[in-house]
């Protein structure tokens, strides 16, 4: 079975949540990350492996062949980022 290929937008405070889903060889792995802060992106290979793709432009995740994605940016940005990054088939969910 191949791992589910995960992408994430936002590697700040909330990124520990998706770290729990990063299980290479056991079902899922993070393959692409996006954040506006280049310093945070520079640390991504250490956190998620040398092959992780990094970008400051969330639109570049569209051609990363992802199976699923996490939007971990401030709440008010989730819907617009989901529409741009995933198109009409996107789904956003959250808890309050």
C-alpha positions as CSV (number, residue, x, y, z in Angstrom):
1,X,0.0,0.0,0.0
2,X,1.3,3.4,-0.9
3,X,1.3,6.2,1.7
4,X,-1.3,8.9,1.3
5,X,0.5,12.0,0.1
6,X,-0.2,15.0,2.3
7,X,0.3,18.7,1.8
8,X,0.0,21.5,4.3
9,X,-0.4,25.3,4.1
10,X,0.9,26.9,7.2
11,X,3.7,25.5,9.3
12,X,3.2,27.7,12.4
13,X,1.7,26.9,15.8
14,X,-0.9,24.5,14.4
15,X,1.5,22.4,12.4
16,X,2.1,20.0,15.2
17,X,-1.4,18.7,14.5
18,X,-0.5,17.4,11.0
19,X,2.8,16.1,12.4
20,X,0.8,13.4,13.9
21,X,-0.4,12.4,10.5
22,X,3.2,12.2,9.1
23,X,3.9,8.5,9.2
24,X,6.1,7.5,6.3
25,X,5.7,3.8,5.5
26,X,2.8,3.5,7.9
27,X,0.0,5.0,5.8
28,X,0.8,8.7,5.2
29,X,3.6,11.2,4.7
30,X,3.9,14.9,4.2
31,X,5.3,15.6,0.8
32,X,4.7,19.3,0.3
33,X,4.6,22.3,2.6
34,X,3.8,26.0,2.1
35,X,4.4,28.9,4.4
36,X,5.2,32.6,3.8
37,X,8.2,32.4,6.2
38,X,11.2,31.0,4.4
39,X,13.0,30.3,7.7
40,X,10.2,27.9,8.7
41,X,10.3,26.2,5.3
42,X,14.1,25.8,5.6
43,X,13.5,23.6,8.6
44,X,10.9,21.4,6.9
45,X,13.3,18.8,5.5
46,X,14.6,18.1,9.0
47,X,11.1,17.7,10.3
48,X,9.6,15.7,7.4
49,X,12.5,14.3,5.3
50,X,14.8,15.4,2.6
51,X,12.3,14.9,-0.2
52,X,9.6,17.3,1.1
53,X,8.7,20.0,-1.4
54,X,8.6,23.5,0.0
55,X,7.1,26.7,-1.4
56,X,5.9,30.2,-0.3
57,X,3.1,30.1,-2.9
58,X,0.2,27.8,-2.0
59,X,-0.9,27.5,-5.7
60,X,2.3,25.5,-6.3
61,X,0.8,22.7,-4.3
62,X,-1.7,22.0,-7.1
63,X,0.9,20.1,-9.1
64,X,2.4,18.2,-6.1
65,X,0.0,15.2,-6.8
66,X,-1.4,15.4,-3.2
67,X,-4.1,13.0,-1.9
68,X,-5.1,15.3,1.0
69,X,-4.2,18.6,2.5
70,X,-4.3,20.6,5.7
71,X,-4.9,24.4,5.8
72,X,-3.4,25.4,9.2
73,X,-3.4,29.2,8.7
74,X,-5.5,31.7,10.7
75,X,-9.2,30.7,10.6
76,X,-10.4,33.5,8.4
77,X,-8.1,32.4,5.5
78,X,-9.3,28.8,5.3
79,X,-12.1,29.2,2.9
80,X,-10.3,31.4,0.3
81,X,-7.2,29.2,0.4
82,X,-9.2,26.1,0.0
83,X,-11.0,27.4,-3.1
84,X,-7.8,28.5,-4.7
85,X,-5.7,25.5,-3.7
86,X,-8.3,22.7,-4.1
87,X,-11.0,24.1,-6.3
88,X,-14.7,23.3,-5.9
89,X,-14.1,19.8,-4.6
90,X,-12.4,21.2,-1.4
91,X,-13.8,20.7,2.1
92,X,-13.1,22.7,5.1
93,X,-13.9,21.6,8.6
94,X,-13.1,23.0,12.0
95,X,-14.1,22.8,15.6
96,X,-14.8,25.7,18.0
